[in-house]
Amino acid sequence: MKGPGFQVLGHGCPCAVLCVELPLFRLTGRPSRIGADVPTAGRKDAALAGASLLTATVMFGAARSSRPLRRGRGAPDSGSLRTRLFAQDESGWDAAEVAEDESMAPLDRAPLLIDGKLALTKTTFKVTSPATGNLVGLAPNVSKVQIDIAVRAAHRAAEAWGAMPHSKRRDILVACAGLLREKLEPLATLQTNESGRPIAETRIELMVAAASFENAGRLLNIEREDCIAEDEDKRVVVRGEPVGVVAVIAPWNAPIVLGWKPTAIALACGNTVVLKPAPQTPLTTLRIGELLRPLFPPGVLNVVVGTDDTSPRPGEVLTGHPLVRKVVFTGSTANGSKVMEACSKDFKRMLLELGGNDAAIIRHDCDIQSTADALFKGTFFNNGQTCCAAKRIYVHESIFDSFAEAFASRCRRAVLGNGLTAGVELGPLANNVQLKHVTELVEDARKNGARILCGGGATAGPPGDESSNTGLFYLPTIVVGIIEGTRLVDEEQFGPVVPLMPFKDDAEAIRRANATTFGLGASIWSSDIETANMLARQLKAGTVWVNRHCEFIRNAPFGGVKSSGIGRSGDLGKNDMAEYTEVKTLVLAKARKVVVAPLPAVPVARVLIEDKAQAILRQLLLKIRVQLRKDADAFEAATREAVRTFPFQPMNFRAAIESLAKPDGPPCVLVSGLPVKPPSGQDGAAYSVSEALLIGTLGLLGARAFAYGSGPSRPGEGALVRELDPIEAVGMHRPGRCWPPFEAPRRYFRPEEQVAEFVASICARSDSEKSVSVTIVDFTRLCDAASVEDLDCLRQSPLAFFDKESGRRSERVTVVCDSQVVGMPPIVDLRSLDRFEPEGDAAAVAAYNRVCEVAGGICESLELNSGDMVIFNNKRCLHSWSDGVRTACLYTAYASRAAVSWCGASALCGITVTELDVPVMAKLCLLFAALGVTYPVDGPRAILTVQAERVDSISKATAIFQCEVRSCGHALAHAAPELCSNREIVLAAVNSSCPEAFWSASEELRRDRDMVLEVASLDGLALRAAAPELRKDRALMLSVVARNPTALRHMIDELRLDRTFLLEAVRQNPIALLQVPDPFRREAAIIRASLEVKVPK
């Protein structure tokens, strides 16, 4: 055989194939070979026999014979291809008595799982590999009596399993997930042996099954009750209760996902399960059942399997059993109708996922090559033996020929072979039934005038792999010149064959795609996203993809319309709860409401800023402004005098602010009469004045104010002070707990140490007299009024929260936690019930709802007018704003006395200056605001900027500012020109993890070779700010790479895509290979160059 192509069943088709048999493994992970006699008639026969003896020995149970299995009598011989294709039973397996084959060790049979025990059967049937024809193992042939015992055992266990607390059921299912992950490799190998699928796909199946156990256990809680109505006398709730015994009948094409995922969901919902895998691929399911047996109480999980040549068949016995209350069936539409008929006799509930004939519509504006590559996966995943694979492809007539050639080219490059071989994309068809069905459809299309563009037949096996000689390998086949009315278009082929048909316009494509009795999936492929999304809504299918196909979305419901099925499941949410539970409505009587004795009002400290104090401060400011033109010493002296004088005017200002941080202090302080509008004749904005007031007041608390982002682009975005978002203000909350959005991996709420300690808000609306109200819940009063038992329950039982607006569930968090500050009340982290729905232990959810009810009865309100500022201690109270916040100009700042990085922001007060300490700067900021003086937005940094510009002693200002940029390099953006030309200051700014600061450096520095080399050595991102001519300097850039190899990614494309430059770069520093773009990183010359570096002794 020469070249990559080979002849198949008389039809020439070039197809690049690579398949080298790998040793298979026992479940223990050790390689195993069959100990059968090897023929020695000739070298060729010996080689062939030796290759065919590689198989997997399946060891079930605790005590097993160490003797490996030999090939059964049904193994293919060296006869003709036709004989090998159809000599076996067309069902894909052979039934045999154990006693008839003396070579079989009796204990090497796979057991059933019934009532918590492993059970053997009188008869077994062989399971052979569709890739090699070798025997994989003996499967038990369950009897009708054994199925009845399994169902009755499940029925007996149902009540106790359904009544088990959710937390215990969850722990069992999570343990199942861990065990599947631990045994992933041997189970994936076994599944590949019996199904022929590439091992990469079977690994994914097992990972999905493991995730299904874990997620179902965590998310599906039948203890949760939804209140739909409530008044003084009654409370109406809806909850789900277990159905009972669920029969899960899984198909042979994806037995792990389609068998164990519904099993996990059913178990999580409190049901017991009898799982029946298909007889073609039962061994992995049986082995998983054996592994999971110790984790479940007897009868909760049962696994049975049998051949379909008995009467009645095992599936018929299950669906007809009176104790089975729900049937989950995945399979063909014809068998689905039989299941529906059987279930209708005693009104069993059903979930049917049946066949599909998915259409893919390729519009004229798609990217032909990328679409062909992506659709190849969506069409031939699992060799086309997937219910939602693309089975009809409609291509716009303007690109039909181009797309057909690109698609055929991709099919010809497909790698066929044994699924255990690395790099294999497509395995064999599962059995002779499928081969016969696919062959008939292709021959029928050929007779009706269709043309085979590529593929078109089966092959004995990939070249060079004589062990894969079952004849079940079918080449990826594309058929053109075909229309509706042909079997290949109208029926579900369930194999690696797909018809391509042209269409004229979108309306025709939609009409033809919908003209089928199926409706499982469909897809639209286009670069016009808006049009594609619009067309997707017109397709009649359970799932419609845009620019993808056969892609399963986690936590999305799956199912079909028309004859493709009944029901939706897989979302691990409301659909699964509806499918696997019985909905019960409870109209509950309410006990007489306990009237809580009124407690003293919230002790809010109130401060009024007097006009006299503002006049005194205005005079002091004028003196300071005069001193600004002299020297720094006079400036500082005047500043200190202003700060010394200001706290005494008004007298209670300082005391009220400082009391907020004391354990016995008020939950909030209200300051009235602040000047939010600058004096006439001066430029300014409410935002700048409000920022000074908020940051200055928080500075008096000795706190560190935090920003929302890096570098303010406009007021409220990335600045130290932001305008309050109406979404944030609605409902009880503690700012900083879950807003702004915080989505670290699997996280929704911030840890307590990262929650702001103080929150200050100011009403800066000066054009209206209408007030805005804020409601406050003091934790001290709440803990006095709430039940001690409820608070202890919430301390011990964490709750998760479902966000109704975003559709996400949070991690579990403790609602009540004791403060680390002695004398402070516990922190009660309530959420708005209108938006956040609590989930968790039923007792904890009930306690949470009662505490929320108490909070609503003890809350107090404050009215804020223009010029009013309220400062909350965020560790001792909740608050919520009225709807008026939507029209009020309400600015907010967050602060903490601990130096904690929060939400990617930097601390305001992270500066240490001997002559001008932090409290002075913060208080001066407040002083500026009280006098209505306009200044740059960055507050204290602006003082240093002004000082550098107006004070003769530049060296002293430079020293102060250098301390600032070491804390935050962004400060360089607000520096005076003299400071931006200082090399030490610029290097300090870049070195403070702020390479963007180099953009603020003077043009002279950005053109300086030595300076560019220095900053790029600190952070390669700073290269982007260097002068263009320096970025093109090859010698300079190579010097940069020698010092900092990561800088290569920030260089111009002219160098990054230059092979010669890349060779020199990796020779300078081999670590730079990690930054080489993908097209070049795999080149042998560049890899060798990275190894040529001489390491000094």
Rosetta blueprint (number, residue, H / E / L):
1 M L
2 K L
3 G L
4 P L
5 G L
6 F E
7 Q E
8 V E
9 L L
10 G L
11 H E
12 G E
13 C E
14 P L
15 C L
16 A L
17 V L
18 L L
19 C L
20 V L
21 E L
22 L L
23 P L
24 L L
25 F E
26 R L
27 L L
28 T L
29 G L
30 R L
31 P E
32 S L
33 R E
34 I L
35 G L
36 A L
37 D L
38 V L
39 P L
40 T L
41 A L
42 G L
43 R H
44 K H
45 D H
46 A H
47 A H
48 L H
49 A H
50 G H
51 A H
52 S H
53 L L
54 L E
55 T L
56 A L
57 T L
58 V L
59 M L
60 F L
61 G L
62 A L
63 A L
64 R L
65 S L
66 S L
67 R L
68 P L
69 L L
70 R L
71 R L
72 G L
73 R L
74 G L
75 A L
76 P L
77 D L
78 S L
79 G L
80 S L
81 L H
82 R H
83 T H
84 R H
85 L H
86 F H
87 A L
88 Q L
89 D L
90 E L
91 S L
92 G L
93 W L
94 D L
95 A E
96 A E
97 E E
98 V H
99 A H
100 E H
101 D L
102 E L
103 S L
104 M L
105 A L
106 P H
107 L H
108 D H
109 R E
110 A L
111 P L
112 L E
113 L E
114 I E
115 D L
116 G L
117 K E
118 L E
119 A E
120 L L
121 T L
122 K L
123 T E
124 T E
125 F E
126 K E
127 V E
128 T E
129 S L
130 P L
131 A L
132 T L
133 G L
134 N L
135 L E
136 V E
137 G E
138 L E
139 A E
140 P E
141 N L
142 V L
143 S L
144 K H
145 V H
146 Q H
147 I H
148 D H
149 I H
150 A H
151 V H
152 R H
153 A H
154 A H
155 H H
156 R H
157 A H
158 A H
159 E H
160 A H
161 W H
162 G H
163 A H
164 M L
165 P L
166 H H
167 S H
168 K H
169 R H
170 R H
171 D H
172 I H
173 L H
174 V H
175 A H
176 C H
177 A H
178 G H
179 L H
180 L H
181 R H
182 E H
183 K L
184 L H
185 E H
186 P H
187 L H
188 A H
189 T H
190 L H
191 Q H
192 T H
193 N H
194 E H
195 S H
196 G L
197 R L
198 P L
199 I H
200 A H
201 E H
202 T H
203 R H
204 I H
205 E H
206 L H
207 M H
208 V H
209 A H
210 A H
211 A H
212 S H
213 F H
214 E H
215 N H
216 A H
217 G H
218 R H
219 L H
220 L L
221 N L
222 I L
223 E L
224 R L
225 E L
226 D E
227 C E
228 I E
229 A E
230 E E
231 D L
232 E L
233 D L
234 K E
235 R E
236 V E
237 V E
238 V E
239 R E
240 G E
241 E E
242 P E
243 V L
244 G L
245 V E
246 V E
247 A E
248 V E
249 I E
250 A L
251 P L
252 W L
253 N L
254 A L
255 P H
256 I H
257 V H
258 L H
259 G H
260 W H
261 K H
262 P H
263 T H
264 A H
265 I H
266 A H
267 L H
268 A H
269 C L
270 G L
271 N L
272 T E
273 V E
274 V E
275 L E
276 K E
277 P L
278 A L
279 P L
280 Q L
281 T L
282 P L
283 L H
284 T H
285 T H
286 L H
287 R H
288 I H
289 G H
290 E H
291 L H
292 L H
293 R H
294 P H
295 L H
296 F L
297 P L
298 P L
299 G L
300 V L
301 L E
302 N E
303 V E
304 V L
305 V L
306 G L
307 T L
308 D L
309 D L
310 T L
311 S L
312 P L
313 R L
314 P H
315 G H
316 E H
317 V H
318 L H
319 T H
320 G H
321 H L
322 P L
323 L L
324 V E
325 R E
326 K E
327 V E
328 V E
329 F E
330 T E
331 G L
332 S L
333 T H
334 A H
335 N H
336 G H
337 S H
338 K H
339 V H
340 M H
341 E H
342 A H
343 C H
344 S H
345 K L
346 D L
347 F L
348 K L
349 R E
350 M E
351 L E
352 L E
353 E E
354 L L
355 G L
356 G L
357 N L
358 D E
359 A E
360 A E
361 I E
362 I E
363 R L
364 H L
365 D L
366 C L
367 D L
368 I H
369 Q H
370 S H
371 T H
372 A H
373 D H
374 A H
375 L H
376 F H
377 K H
378 G H
379 T H
380 F H
381 F H
382 N H
383 N H
384 G H
385 Q L
386 T L
387 C L
388 C L
389 A L
390 A E
391 K E
392 R E
393 I E
394 Y E
395 V E
396 H E
397 E H
398 S H
399 I H
400 F H
401 D H
402 S H
403 F H
404 A H
405 E H
406 A H
407 F H
408 A H
409 S H
410 R H
411 C H
412 R H
413 R L
414 A L
415 V L
416 L E
417 G L
418 N L
419 G L
420 L L
421 T L
422 A L
423 G L
424 V L
425 E L
426 L E
427 G L
428 P L
429 L L
430 A L
431 N L
432 N H
433 V H
434 Q H
435 L H
436 K H
437 H H
438 V H
439 T H
440 E H
441 L H
442 V H
443 E H
444 D H
445 A H
446 R H
447 K H
448 N L
449 G L
450 A L
451 R E
452 I E
453 L E
454 C E
455 G L
456 G L
457 G L
458 A E
459 T E
460 A L
461 G L
462 P L
463 P L
464 G L
465 D L
466 E L
467 S L
468 S L
469 N L
470 T L
471 G L
472 L L
473 F E
474 Y E
475 L L
476 P L
477 T E
478 I E
479 V E
480 V E
481 G L
482 I L
483 I L
484 E L
485 G L
486 T L
487 R H
488 L H
489 V H
490 D H
491 E L
492 E L
493 Q L
494 F L
495 G L
496 P L
497 V E
498 V E
499 P E
500 L E
501 M E
502 P E
503 F E
504 K L
505 D L
506 D H
507 A H
508 E H
509 A H
510 I H
511 R H
512 R H
513 A H
514 N H
515 A L
516 T L
517 T L
518 F L
519 G L
520 L L
521 G E
522 A E
523 S E
524 I E
525 W E
526 S L
527 S L
528 D L
529 I H
530 E H
531 T H
532 A H
533 N H
534 M H
535 L H
536 A H
537 R L
538 Q L
539 L L
540 K L
541 A L
542 G L
543 T E
544 V E
545 W E
546 V E
547 N L
548 R L
549 H L
550 C L
551 E L
552 F L
553 I L
554 R L
555 N L
556 A L
557 P L
558 F E
559 G L
560 G L
561 V L
562 K H
563 S H
564 S H
565 G E
566 I E
567 G L
568 R L
569 S E
570 G L
571 D L
572 L L
573 G L
574 K H
575 N H
576 D H
577 M H
578 A H
579 E H
580 Y H
581 T E
582 E E
583 V E
584 K E
585 T E
586 L E
587 V E
588 L E
589 A E
590 K L
591 A L
592 R L
593 K L
594 V L
595 V L
596 V L
597 A L
598 P L
599 L L
600 P L
601 A L
602 V L
603 P L
604 V L
605 A E
606 R E
607 V E
608 L E
609 I L
610 E L
611 D H
612 K H
613 A H
614 Q H
615 A H
616 I H
617 L H
618 R H
619 Q H
620 L H
621 L H
622 L H
623 K H
624 I H
625 R H
626 V H
627 Q H
628 L L
629 R L
630 K L
631 D L
632 A H
633 D H
634 A H
635 F H
636 E H
637 A H
638 A H
639 T H
640 R H
641 E H
642 A H
643 V H
644 R H
645 T H
646 F H
647 P H
648 F H
649 Q L
650 P L
651 M L
652 N L
653 F H
654 R H
655 A H
656 A H
657 I H
658 E H
659 S H
660 L L
661 A L
662 K L
663 P L
664 D L
665 G L
666 P L
667 P L
668 C E
669 V E
670 L E
671 V E
672 S E
673 G L
674 L L
675 P L
676 V L
677 K L
678 P L
679 P L
680 S L
681 G L
682 Q L
683 D L
684 G L
685 A L
686 A H
687 Y H
688 S H
689 V H
690 S H
691 E H
692 A H
693 L H
694 L H
695 I H
696 G H
697 T H
698 L H
699 G H
700 L H
701 L L
702 G L
703 A L
704 R E
705 A E
706 F E
707 A L
708 Y L
709 G L
710 S L
711 G L
712 P L
713 S L
714 R E
715 P L
716 G L
717 E E
718 G L
719 A L
720 L L
721 V L
722 R E
723 E E
724 L L
725 D L
726 P H
727 I H
728 E H
729 A H
730 V L
731 G L
732 M L
733 H E
734 R L
735 P L
736 G L
737 R L
738 C L
739 W L
740 P L
741 P L
742 F L
743 E L
744 A L
745 P L
746 R L
747 R L
748 Y L
749 F L
750 R L
751 P L
752 E H
753 E H
754 Q H
755 V L
756 A L
757 E L
758 F E
759 V E
760 A E
761 S E
762 I E
763 C E
764 A L
765 R L
766 S L
767 D L
768 S L
769 E L
770 K L
771 S L
772 V E
773 S E
774 V E
775 T E
776 I E
777 V E
778 D E
779 F H
780 T H
781 R H
782 L H
783 C H
784 D H
785 A H
786 A L
787 S L
788 V H
789 E H
790 D H
791 L H
792 D H
793 C H
794 L H
795 R H
796 Q H
797 S L
798 P L
799 L E
800 A E
801 F E
802 F E
803 D E
804 K L
805 E L
806 S L
807 G L
808 R E
809 R E
810 S L
811 E L
812 R L
813 V E
814 T L
815 V L
816 V E
817 C E
818 D L
819 S L
820 Q L
821 V L
822 V L
823 G L
824 M L
825 P L
826 P L
827 I E
828 V E
829 D L
830 L L
831 R L
832 S L
833 L L
834 D L
835 R L
836 F E
837 E E
838 P E
839 E E
840 G L
841 D L
842 A H
843 A H
844 A H
845 V H
846 A H
847 A H
848 Y H
849 N H
850 R H
851 V H
852 C H
853 E H
854 V H
855 A H
856 G H
857 G H
858 I H
859 C L
860 E E
861 S E
862 L E
863 E E
864 L E
865 N L
866 S L
867 G L
868 D L
869 M E
870 V E
871 I E
872 F E
873 N E
874 N L
875 K L
876 R L
877 C E
878 L E
879 H E
880 S E
881 W E
882 S L
883 D H
884 G H
885 V H
886 R H
887 T L
888 A L
889 C L
890 L E
891 Y E
892 T E
893 A E
894 Y E
895 A E
896 S E
897 R L
898 A L
899 A L
900 V L
901 S L
902 W L
903 C L
904 G L
905 A L
906 S L
907 A L
908 L L
909 C L
910 G L
911 I L
912 T L
913 V L
914 T L
915 E L
916 L L
917 D L
918 V H
919 P H
920 V H
921 M H
922 A H
923 K H
924 L H
925 C H
926 L H
927 L H
928 F H
929 A H
930 A H
931 L L
932 G L
933 V L
934 T L
935 Y L
936 P L
937 V L
938 D L
939 G L
940 P H
941 R H
942 A H
943 I H
944 L H
945 T H
946 V H
947 Q H
948 A H
949 E H
950 R H
951 V L
952 D L
953 S L
954 I H
955 S H
956 K H
957 A H
958 T H
959 A H
960 I H
961 F H
962 Q H
963 C H
964 E H
965 V H
966 R H
967 S H
968 C L
969 G H
970 H H
971 A H
972 L H
973 A H
974 H H
975 A L
976 A L
977 P H
978 E H
979 L H
980 C H
981 S L
982 N L
983 R H
984 E H
985 I H
986 V H
987 L H
988 A H
989 A H
990 V H
991 N L
992 S L
993 S L
994 C L
995 P H
996 E H
997 A H
998 F H
999 W H
1000 S H
1001 A L
1002 S L
1003 E H
1004 E H
1005 L H
1006 R H
1007 R L
1008 D L
1009 R H
1010 D H
1011 M H
1012 V H
1013 L H
1014 E H
1015 V H
1016 A H
1017 S H
1018 L H
1019 D L
1020 G H
1021 L H
1022 A H
1023 L H
1024 R H
1025 A H
1026 A L
1027 A L
1028 P H
1029 E H
1030 L H
1031 R H
1032 K L
1033 D L
1034 R H
1035 A H
1036 L H
1037 M H
1038 L H
1039 S H
1040 V H
1041 V H
1042 A H
1043 R H
1044 N L
1045 P H
1046 T H
1047 A H
1048 L H
1049 R H
1050 H H
1051 M L
1052 I L
1053 D H
1054 E H
1055 L H
1056 R H
1057 L L
1058 D L
1059 R H
1060 T H
1061 F H
1062 L H
1063 L H
1064 E H
1065 A H
1066 V H
1067 R H
1068 Q H
1069 N L
1070 P H
1071 I H
1072 A H
1073 L H
1074 L H
1075 Q H
1076 V L
1077 P L
1078 D H
1079 P H
1080 F H
1081 R H
1082 R L
1083 E L
1084 A H
1085 A H
1086 I H
1087 I H
1088 R H
1089 A H
1090 S H
1091 L L
1092 E L
1093 V L
1094 K L
1095 V L
1096 P L
1097 K L
